[in-house]
Amino acid sequence: MRNNTEHNSSRKMRKNSTQKFTDYWRRALSPILVALLLLGQLLLSPSLYAQNGTIILKGTIVDDENGQGIPGLTIRDNTKKFLGSTNDKGDFTFSTISGTALTFTMIGYEPVNRTFTRSQDGLTIRLKPATDQLNEVVVTALGIKREEKSLGYATTTIQGTQLTDAVSGNWTDALSGKVAGLNLVRSNAGPTGSIKIILRGENNLGGNNEALVVVDGVVINSGSGRRTANAGETVYGTGSDNMPADYGGGLNDINPEDIENVTVLKGPGAAALYGQRGANGAVIITTKSGSSKRKGLGITINSNASLESVNRWPDLQYEYGQGLAGAGYYSYGAGPDGASTSGTSSAYGPKFDGQSFYQYDPATQAQGKTRTPWVPYTNGVNSFFDVGQTYTNSVSVDGGTDNTTARFSVTNVQNKWITPNTGYGRNSVALSVNSKVNDKLTISSKVNYTNKFSDNLPGAGYGNQSLMYWYIFWQPSADPNGLRNYWKNGQEGRAIQYPFSSFPENPYAISYEFINKSVRSGITGNVQAAYNFTKELSLQVRTALDFSYEQREQDRPYDAGTKLPKGSYRTQNIYSQEATSDFLLRYNKKVSDFSISATAGGSILRNKYNKDEIRADSLIYPQLYSVSNSAGVLVSVPDKSRYNINSVYGLLSLGYKDYLYLDITGRTDWTSILATPERTNNSGFFYPSASASFVASDFFKLPKTISFAKVRASYSQVGSGGTTPYITSYTYPIANGGLFPGGALQNPLVLPNPDLQPLLTTTYEVGADIRLFNNRLNFDLALYSGNTKNQILYRIVDRSTGYNQTIINAGRVNNKGIELAVNGTILQTGAFKWSSTGTFSSNKNVIADLNGDSSVVLRTGPVAGGQIVAKVGGSMGDLYGRGFQRSPDGQIIYDKATGFAKITDDVIYLGNTTPKFKFSFGNEFSYKQFRLNVLFDAQVGGVAHSLMNYKLVEQGKTKNTLPGRYNGIIGDGVNLNADGTYSKNTTTTFDVDSYYRAQMGADNAEGSTFSTDFIKFREARFDYTFSKRITSSLGLQRATIGVYGRNLFIWTPWPIFDPEFGTLAGTDIVQGFETGQFPSTRTFGLNLVIGL
Amino acid sequence: MKKIIYSTILTLTCSVMVLTSCKKDFTEINTDPINSPTSTPAQLLAPALVNTVGAGMLRNRNFNNELMQVTVSLSDADAQVFRYEYRRTFADYLWNSWFVQLTNFKDIYTKAGETVTLNKSYQGIALISQVWIFSMLSDTYGDIPYTDALKAREGILEPKFDTQKAIYLDMFAKLEEANTLLAANTSILASSDPIYAGNVSKWRKFGNSLYLRLLMRLSGKAEVSATVIAKIKQMVDTSPGTYPVMASNDDSAILRWTGTGAYTSPYVTNVREQDWRAPSISSFFIDHLRDWQHPVLNITTYGKGGVNRWGIAQGKSGFQGVPSGYLPGAGIATESYFYSSASLVSSALVTNLQNDPLTGMILNYAELNFALSEAAAKGYIAGSAENYYKTGILNTITTWLPNWPNATASTTVTTPATITDAAFTSYLSAADITWNNSASLDAKMEQIHLQKYYALFLVDLEQWFEYRRTGHPVLPKGAGLKNGGIMPARMTYPVYIQSANPTNYKSAVAAQGADEIYTQVWWQKP
């Protein structure tokens, strides 16, 4: 009975997990609390320690970068009284009253505030060269550079160094925790690890929520950045189909070393000028250019090595082995001990108690001749995963004259991933040239070339060709090393050996014989010319091209499952091209206190995509992969799409006295996607925006503590027709994959919409940017509210309508949220500096209207009626599924006869899959040449369903299935009596397998739905910059060496790997249903930068 | 300088004008380069038939056969169909597969009715196919969307459910219309018709035989029985010329799998070999065949390479099955099972049902005879129940062994076997299944339906439908049965319907009864 009391009902377990979670918070928040206390103390400290009396201070003021003295620097007190200045060596001597707040200011440097309470000699005060925050220039839509203070909408800029501090396999991962309101949805599907960026939460029911990604003015989302799925591959591939590999896209391939900075324009207002595709915000990446400030050539060598290993495992049990219902013996195949017990995938078998049984012998691939000890292979299944390795080396050369600058870089990446025989390589070349031909004409160009290749990418998801499927099905009582010889003895190349249940495939066979290859070359680049007719009038003309060509191949051996008994060879050639040409005519004029800037422009966009797939799903000779070896007819699966978008737009900016700014924009797009083969009349749509910025600190006389204060407000509309063509006319696809002789057709499963309208997003935003104590403490706050109407939805309908889905224009989703970013210098004494940053964001949406439909099913999960449903009054990402039947007071109802939990027939609400809050906390400590950076981030309030949890529980693989083996278990809940009353459940069940299946198995979505809250120790970096003296003596300009870590720890109630998972779904990555995710990893790396 | 400015502005203005007019190309750009804007009935028919039959076959195997004791899964796990307990997720497959195929048949009917592509035969075939699918859906779920169904293009995304009664009455009207349309005998493209290779008169016979199947299904329902029985009598006795029905096995509606391309058996493409072999055959199913010495079990005369016609492997002690409905933990071990396509016996591939051409059963001649035998026994029609009974038994055998009573290898057969042949008579008496005209009606029903059970082997869910209607053949009941030991009366509606069509779902449940497997459908209630 001990086990009975140990065991809890699932409701209680949830309570327990909440409790556990509170503990996580307590543990994780304590350092933050301590830090906040310290911060308070430091801010208060000057007054606490103030004393009266004159003191004398002597010392030197030096440049923080080169250590040289700064001459001519002025020292003032808090009343701005001049106290002294430095001599030509940077030395100073002055006297003041103890406890006076002193300011050391110098043009070109950030001011330093210090307070002294006693006389000191030999002080060294380091000044950092100023980054000129107040007049920071931001790259906005269409590459227009603006002063940050003139903008009426929220932007965040991330410097390139912040991305390379702790290099990630996919550089976008490094944006995590650095931008308030930025969400990353990760595929977790292999080394390329595709990531989708969502800004400010999902507001579009159709799932088209991704932020626009712009590299040097080239929009790459639907060109090289397009994720393309192979036809017929899904992550829930239980029909023995090929599993999808994550082939990545152009966004992953950008070399973080080449990134100068990334500007995130969060709201649609920011992106209004990008047109329909900017409705979800934009991430604008500017790559590095040559610098004319540098004398001569600058050569930088950057070398990086990192190791990654799994950072979190499911809690597997190693007390019971393969078998069912606590069987008394084990026998691989029938034998002297009795009938075979080795056919099951479950580990509800005999306890490891020192017995010996007839077990599998890998050498003979049959039952062993003698009984061998029945022992657990602790961590056996986990040992399948290796340590991943990534080596990145890059060299960049830059330089310039007064009129021409250039930068060139070459990077090589080699990756070996955590599963055997997987990984990729990448070479990229970047070139940037900028030439001032004469006073009026400037010509510039940036070109990035990438070549990425992989000999094998792992198939992701849940199906017999997947490694994680095997992970679930493997037994604690067996040694996976016994699988290394994966061919059946005597049938090499023709039949695969797998000893147990027939469902999973041998993981070594998958790794070495089920090959997914890819070679991709891509060029993104632009050429632009700017001509200044007069001082006021200028014209910029630009053409950008995003081009990629990829060849993929999938090889499958003989015996690769039901559908491919004779192997398979498939190839895809994918050609993608997007070309944009645009012009901008600009007129700037300053009339007394007013500045006027008017811009007019137009653009033409051409997008083309071709995928030609050839399939030979039966081979004459095994392991010979070519079309000539096809045993049957070659099947061709074509995929083509094409669309054009033409646009005209205008922008009017007004400024008054450097503190009041107003922007008005208007844009019309014509998109071919909204046209039909018969008409074009609703393919064009107009949308406006207006924004204002007011720099209060330049207008009012504010208290000295406020160094800068700006308030902003904006209103904007953005329309969109999406990027999927051919959804406006009814067409007949080829039936059954073209297998019918003479060609046959069928009706489409998705009903198109000939009256398709653009969706329209309207947003109101207000914000403030406040900087205190000489920019030592900065706040940036944004509040927004808006709605998205006329969404283009793929609505899952009752099939009795004759279709699986219909494309509709429906819905209004109201979206509102808050974003706050805080950064401050907490402590700066001498050479020591501690600064912190924090972000907080929350987004809430409410589905206000669905055109009269009470609910719209957006996505269905693999089991237990799990589905994402939009209901009026609900939120985006609401998860429904079957769950426990409960009494009115919330207790689980158990069947009196069987003792199993009773499951509802109807689907019930299980939570929302989008987290309610996200926040982050980062700290940087620097002391002399040392620097330490740590970053934590967290999310709260989301849930998701875990397929792996349900399956591991059903098969008795996890520790939470141990209670009740095999002394019986009583579920914590009630029985429903015949008279309608409830009484405490007292039924003991000994059928533990069935008990846990009812608790968390295939029929019970609630049982395997968990909170995805987490706190992650996201980044840490410790580096040392060699001092000028050392580098000069080595003939170097600079040298830095650093060690770093990523995703070091995760604190979360989520049971399996990473709560921040996403799932590949065709061309998208979705949240909500974990479907056999790969393990999450922790990375340690070493980084060396040398400037010649 | 000014000149440059003006010319630039002029160029830009022009390009703006060009841009706005650029949407003229949009019609062409947004025309799908792969899919076809139109289709013909001939292009649509074959895939729609193949996909409909395929879905029925898969559920025949893992649902009907488990409930009806053809096979028994060896599992102690929860929610086993053979224990009258199945997961709600079972409900989605047929609903989702069959309704979208109805869209194709509806489209064929519409297209074949248009002036350009006018073809009465395709219209008739489309109507028969619609009735066939709608009847299977309604017999599986009860009330379903019918009048409002398949109208998404007309804007109905949440269709109302119709009562089963209304559906049946309209289906009868459709079959009348089909019979009239097909009487014109307009020719169709042979390659578009994988069932009868373009033989329109056979489609007409199939339609009327289907009509009789459905009339019989309602014949015991008090509120309609009089009209239904009158109709049966009219079709069989009064005007058989107007209602031609199947007259031999050649008329059977079977989609024959050739094994190439789209005509590969769904049992090959969708069932893994190890899964195909996994369920054991139930004692109920195999004991009769063995005791009767049914030729499909016979290896020596009618088998090939040591394997019988139905590809059934022997158990530990010959042809033996396992009892269905056993209790979990009863320690049942596998006995006879169906060989899979790569099974070897003495190193040669064997005859097996996994890749057999005949598994695409829709409605066969034997089934029709048993229906008529029942009608005669109940006095609905004038003919001899015994003769129909015998014809049913004989044609069940000759469907699988056309040369019977000659050996498979025989090439000397000139005339097909008849019910008066000595070999057949001696088969009946040896098997002790000779017709007993003096038996009670219930005993006669058992006799007919036990044989009909084998005629319905592999025919979608018909064994289950007939059992629910008649209670025959009487199946043994194991101790492990759930649902009160009562045969489930329906499949529940797919769970997603609760969200995708909530209002109509609720009304349907209110009208029909709880959405449970024990809620009887209309024709099942007395």
HADDOCK unambig.tbl for C-alpha pairs under 7 A between the chains (distance, minus, plus):
assign (segid A and resid 562 and name CA) (segid B and resid 269 and name CA) 6.86 0.50 0.50
assign (segid A and resid 562 and name CA) (segid B and resid 271 and name CA) 6.71 0.50 0.50
assign (segid A and resid 562 and name CA) (segid B and resid 272 and name CA) 4.65 0.50 0.50
assign (segid A and resid 562 and name CA) (segid B and resid 273 and name CA) 6.93 0.50 0.50
assign (segid A and resid 563 and name CA) (segid B and resid 269 and name CA) 5.72 0.50 0.50
assign (segid A and resid 602 and name CA) (segid B and resid 16 and name CA) 6.89 0.50 0.50
assign (segid A and resid 640 and name CA) (segid B and resid 33 and name CA) 6.87 0.50 0.50
assign (segid A and resid 642 and name CA) (segid B and resid 29 and name CA) 6.58 0.50 0.50
assign (segid A and resid 643 and name CA) (segid B and resid 29 and name CA) 6.27 0.50 0.50
assign (segid A and resid 643 and name CA) (segid B and resid 30 and name CA) 6.78 0.50 0.50
assign (segid A and resid 646 and name CA) (segid B and resid 19 and name CA) 6.11 0.50 0.50
assign (segid A and resid 670 and name CA) (segid B and resid 23 and name CA) 6.65 0.50 0.50
assign (segid A and resid 672 and name CA) (segid B and resid 23 and name CA) 6.92 0.50 0.50
assign (segid A and resid 672 and name CA) (segid B and resid 26 and name CA) 4.75 0.50 0.50
assign (segid A and resid 672 and name CA) (segid B and resid 29 and name CA) 6.61 0.50 0.50
assign (segid A and resid 672 and name CA) (segid B and resid 30 and name CA) 5.91 0.50 0.50
assign (segid A and resid 673 and name CA) (segid B and resid 30 and name CA) 6.08 0.50 0.50
assign (segid A and resid 675 and name CA) (segid B and resid 26 and name CA) 5.96 0.50 0.50
assign (segid A and resid 675 and name CA) (segid B and resid 27 and name CA) 5.96 0.50 0.50
assign (segid A and resid 675 and name CA) (segid B and resid 30 and name CA) 6.41 0.50 0.50
assign (segid A and resid 676 and name CA) (segid B and resid 27 and name CA) 5.51 0.50 0.50
assign (segid A and resid 676 and name CA) (segid B and resid 30 and name CA) 6.14 0.50 0.50
assign (segid A and resid 677 and name CA) (segid B and resid 27 and name CA) 4.27 0.50 0.50
assign (segid A and resid 677 and name CA) (segid B and resid 28 and name CA) 6.15 0.50 0.50
assign (segid A and resid 677 and name CA) (segid B and resid 30 and name CA) 6.30 0.50 0.50
assign (segid A and resid 677 and name CA) (segid B and resid 31 and name CA) 5.41 0.50 0.50
assign (segid A and resid 678 and name CA) (segid B and resid 27 and name CA) 6.09 0.50 0.50
assign (segid A and resid 679 and name CA) (segid B and resid 27 and name CA) 6.17 0.50 0.50
assign (segid A and resid 680 and name CA) (segid B and resid 23 and name CA) 6.70 0.50 0.50
assign (segid A and resid 680 and name CA) (segid B and resid 26 and name CA) 6.49 0.50 0.50
assign (segid A and resid 680 and name CA) (segid B and resid 27 and name CA) 6.43 0.50 0.50
assign (segid A and resid 725 and name CA) (segid B and resid 30 and name CA) 6.23 0.50 0.50
assign (segid A and resid 726 and name CA) (segid B and resid 30 and name CA) 5.63 0.50 0.50
assign (segid A and resid 726 and name CA) (segid B and resid 31 and name CA) 6.33 0.50 0.50
assign (segid A and resid 726 and name CA) (segid B and resid 32 and name CA) 5.54 0.50 0.50
assign (segid A and resid 730 and name CA) (segid B and resid 37 and name CA) 6.58 0.50 0.50
assign (segid A and resid 731 and name CA) (segid B and resid 35 and name CA) 5.66 0.50 0.50
assign (segid A and resid 731 and name CA) (segid B and resid 36 and name CA) 5.34 0.50 0.50
assign (segid A and resid 731 and name CA) (segid B and resid 37 and name CA) 4.51 0.50 0.50
assign (segid A and resid 731 and name CA) (segid B and resid 38 and name CA) 6.74 0.50 0.50
assign (segid A and resid 732 and name CA) (segid B and resid 35 and name CA) 5.35 0.50 0.50
assign (segid A and resid 732 and name CA) (segid B and resid 36 and name CA) 5.01 0.50 0.50
assign (segid A and resid 732 and name CA) (segid B and resid 37 and name CA) 6.16 0.50 0.50
assign (segid A and resid 732 and name CA) (segid B and resid 38 and name CA) 6.69 0.50 0.50
assign (segid A and resid 732 and name CA) (segid B and resid 39 and name CA) 6.93 0.50 0.50
assign (segid A and resid 733 and name CA) (segid B and resid 35 and name CA) 4.72 0.50 0.50
assign (segid A and resid 733 and name CA) (segid B and resid 36 and name CA) 6.51 0.50 0.50
assign (segid A and resid 734 and name CA) (segid B and resid 35 and name CA) 6.81 0.50 0.50
assign (segid A and resid 735 and name CA) (segid B and resid 47 and name CA) 6.33 0.50 0.50
assign (segid A and resid 736 and name CA) (segid B and resid 262 and name CA) 6.98 0.50 0.50
assign (segid A and resid 739 and name CA) (segid B and resid 261 and name CA) 5.05 0.50 0.50
assign (segid A and resid 739 and name CA) (segid B and resid 262 and name CA) 4.94 0.50 0.50
assign (segid A and resid 740 and name CA) (segid B and resid 261 and name CA) 6.41 0.50 0.50
assign (segid A and resid 740 and name CA) (segid B and resid 262 and name CA) 5.38 0.50 0.50
assign (segid A and resid 744 and name CA) (segid B and resid 43 and name CA) 4.63 0.50 0.50
assign (segid A and resid 744 and name CA) (segid B and resid 44 and name CA) 6.16 0.50 0.50
assign (segid A and resid 744 and name CA) (segid B and resid 47 and name CA) 6.89 0.50 0.50
assign (segid A and resid 745 and name CA) (segid B and resid 39 and name CA) 6.89 0.50 0.50
assign (segid A and resid 745 and name CA) (segid B and resid 43 and name CA) 5.48 0.50 0.50
assign (segid A and resid 745 and name CA) (segid B and resid 44 and name CA) 5.30 0.50 0.50
assign (segid A and resid 746 and name CA) (segid B and resid 44 and name CA) 5.50 0.50 0.50
assign (segid A and resid 746 and name CA) (segid B and resid 104 and name CA) 6.53 0.50 0.50
assign (segid A and resid 747 and name CA) (segid B and resid 104 and name CA) 5.90 0.50 0.50
assign (segid A and resid 797 and name CA) (segid B and resid 157 and name CA) 6.59 0.50 0.50
assign (segid A and resid 797 and name CA) (segid B and resid 500 and name CA) 5.46 0.50 0.50
assign (segid A and resid 798 and name CA) (segid B and resid 158 and name CA) 6.94 0.50 0.50
assign (segid A and resid 798 and name CA) (segid B and resid 497 and name CA) 5.89 0.50 0.50
assign (segid A and resid 798 and name CA) (segid B and resid 500 and name CA) 5.52 0.50 0.50
assign (segid A and resid 798 and name CA) (segid B and resid 501 and name CA) 6.19 0.50 0.50
assign (segid A and resid 799 and name CA) (segid B and resid 95 and name CA) 6.97 0.50 0.50
assign (segid A and resid 799 and name CA) (segid B and resid 96 and name CA) 5.46 0.50 0.50
assign (segid A and resid 799 and name CA) (segid B and resid 99 and name CA) 5.86 0.50 0.50
assign (segid A and resid 799 and name CA) (segid B and resid 100 and name CA) 6.40 0.50 0.50
assign (segid A and resid 800 and name CA) (segid B and resid 99 and name CA) 5.26 0.50 0.50
assign (segid A and resid 800 and name CA) (segid B and resid 145 and name CA) 6.36 0.50 0.50
assign (segid A and resid 800 and name CA) (segid B and resid 149 and name CA) 5.29 0.50 0.50
assign (segid A and resid 800 and name CA) (segid B and resid 150 and name CA) 5.97 0.50 0.50
assign (segid A and resid 801 and name CA) (segid B and resid 149 and name CA) 5.05 0.50 0.50
assign (segid A and resid 801 and name CA) (segid B and resid 150 and name CA) 4.24 0.50 0.50
assign (segid A and resid 801 and name CA) (segid B and resid 151 and name CA) 5.59 0.50 0.50
assign (segid A and resid 801 and name CA) (segid B and resid 152 and name CA) 5.12 0.50 0.50
assign (segid A and resid 801 and name CA) (segid B and resid 157 and name CA) 5.94 0.50 0.50
assign (segid A and resid 801 and name CA) (segid B and resid 159 and name CA) 6.62 0.50 0.50
assign (segid A and resid 802 and name CA) (segid B and resid 99 and name CA) 5.57 0.50 0.50
assign (segid A and resid 802 and name CA) (segid B and resid 100 and name CA) 4.62 0.50 0.50
assign (segid A and resid 802 and name CA) (segid B and resid 102 and name CA) 6.87 0.50 0.50
assign (segid A and resid 802 and name CA) (segid B and resid 103 and name CA) 5.21 0.50 0.50
assign (segid A and resid 802 and name CA) (segid B and resid 149 and name CA) 6.87 0.50 0.50
assign (segid A and resid 802 and name CA) (segid B and resid 150 and name CA) 4.23 0.50 0.50
assign (segid A and resid 802 and name CA) (segid B and resid 151 and name CA) 6.92 0.50 0.50
assign (segid A and resid 802 and name CA) (segid B and resid 152 and name CA) 6.63 0.50 0.50
assign (segid A and resid 803 and name CA) (segid B and resid 100 and name CA) 5.63 0.50 0.50
assign (segid A and resid 855 and name CA) (segid B and resid 499 and name CA) 6.00 0.50 0.50
assign (segid A and resid 855 and name CA) (segid B and resid 500 and name CA) 6.63 0.50 0.50
assign (segid A and resid 856 and name CA) (segid B and resid 499 and name CA) 6.90 0.50 0.50
assign (segid A and resid 856 and name CA) (segid B and resid 500 and name CA) 6.19 0.50 0.50
assign (segid A and resid 857 and name CA) (segid B and resid 499 and name CA) 6.48 0.50 0.50
assign (segid A and resid 857 and name CA) (segid B and resid 500 and name CA) 6.08 0.50 0.50
assign (segid A and resid 865 and name CA) (segid B and resid 495 and name CA) 6.07 0.50 0.50
assign (segid A and resid 865 and name CA) (segid B and resid 496 and name CA) 6.86 0.50 0.50
assign (segid A and resid 994 and name CA) (segid B and resid 77 and name CA) 6.95 0.50 0.50
assign (segid A and resid 994 and name CA) (segid B and resid 78 and name CA) 6.50 0.50 0.50
